[in-house]
Amino acid sequence: MFKREEENNTSSAPLIAMGAIVGAAALYSVYKMNKKDYRCGKFVGEPQVSRKKGQFYFVGGGLGSMAGAAYLIRDCHVKGENIHIIEGLKILGGSNDGAGNPAKGFVCRGGRMLNEETYENFWELFSDIPSIDMPGWSVTQEILNFDHLHPTHAQARLIDKKGVIQDVYSMGFSMKDRLALGELMMTDENCLDDLTIEDWFATTPHFFKTNFWYMWQTTFAFQKWFIAYNA
């Protein structure tokens, strides 16, 4: 049996070598291509002129739409006046929008931990966008510089209405809560259209007394306030 395996490996070696050569040649040819034109779809038959004269529309003013607009400008040379972002609120940002002022501070509806080790696409895109406050710097450099000077130091995940830090070492789930959550995550979204959260957890009311629910509820409440505030 071992001899047969050796023979098979020997006979397949030329095929493996040929595959490696073809793969290397393909990678080299892609490398030699104009990367920006390739991103814009030049090699799938789309004429260059149509991209410059066409109109582009994004529904929703979140990070995805704004990133798409930035890539169109940077990589496809589309004029900014030909890009349209449609947003229902009077503020852009999606779940990363914010409100406030320098005197009273700012709040952000959706928190994002911009770790330096992750968010590779974010850092790459914003490395080409100049900082407004720091001439000669990119937005990526500005953010990372701030992070290095002001490292985060969270001291609480949940506090009560008096400001006392709550113990959230455990979310406080019962086994019935966990089963209901697991079933929820596996249920097709089309089956949830007519259900409220209260409907789903009606058989396990303990869920609404867990630390998980208190933190989740706070997020929902803030999102409702923020949408109403910016409507």
Disulfide bonds with the S-S distance in Angstrom:
Cys40-Cys76 2.40
